[in-house]
């Protein structure tokens, strides 16, 4: 059994007495010192193919946990089917002032206003180059520096820096913590961004799949615009969704903090948007379902809404590494009970009924 999984029940009370960001930094420091371990055996029934890659299972680690590509192998060893590092910007940046990360324990949620704090492309690129050839799918989430004069050029730099090392790239234009970034989701700006990135991809010897990560706060017309921009080769997949600026009914004292909300309260909204995007793209684009997953039931619902792959992060804060095996074992059990031949057979089968998931009166 993974050491981190065994240690978490003992470490959790200590970690949760610390400021959330200090606890996270301490967690990374410990993970970096763990001995290398192979991932646990994968259940063959959970194997998934998407955008030309073969995933041992559909559950991945969302961007934000390992911003600087320091512990991808330690996280793969916990059982994740893939790990996404970043968000990485061309130049190192400190991000927003602390405190900027808040636990909402009563809600099973987190609010962050980190602001793309990271060590920049060069340092992460060196780490990924050092792990080249090791097993496991590692994606790279790329962003733009806050003070960049040309944010699209920053994404081009990310593409150039990591195309030779990443199994896939995620273009993050949906963080609420970099002023003006979400404007890149408008149709005109998104068309221009994707046009430049796809032109830049032509110059790369290796062209990993390129995904787009969108906000959960888009309206119907905005979602439709994104879908139209992404089809016909615009991207290879869409990550639905980032953190939300919305504030559903929350119980925790930190509920009023500024920043993006993740965790359990995001589940309904992110699942609605996922189902809508599946219908808008008619299932032609693989979707990665993110937001609120903390159980096998949550994961199964995301797949029924249209997700080919899944990601989580906030659930680790409260449940620790044990949640990974619990979700995967639960998915395998549900798949057997369903009689479906594979997870692919259930992708999007309930999308039509989930477009109003969790809305008042539904």
ABEGO torsion letter per residue (X at the ends): XBAAAAAAAAAAAAAAABBAAAAAAAAAAAAAABBBBBBBBBBAAABBBBGGBBBABABBBBBGABAAGAAAAAAAAAGBABBBBOBBBABBBAEBBOBABBBBAAAGBBBBBAGGBBAEAAAAAAAAAAABGBBEBBBBBBBBBAABABAAAAAAAAAAAAAAABABBBBBAABAABBGAAAAABAAAAAAAAAAAAAAAAABABBBBBBBBBBAABBAAAAAAAAAAABGGABABBBOBBBBABBBBBABAAAABBEBBBEAAAAAAAAAAAAAAAAAAGGABBBBBBGGBABAAAAAAAAAAGBABBBBAAAAAAAEAAAAAAAAAAAAAAAAAAGBABAAAABGAAAAAAAABGBBGX
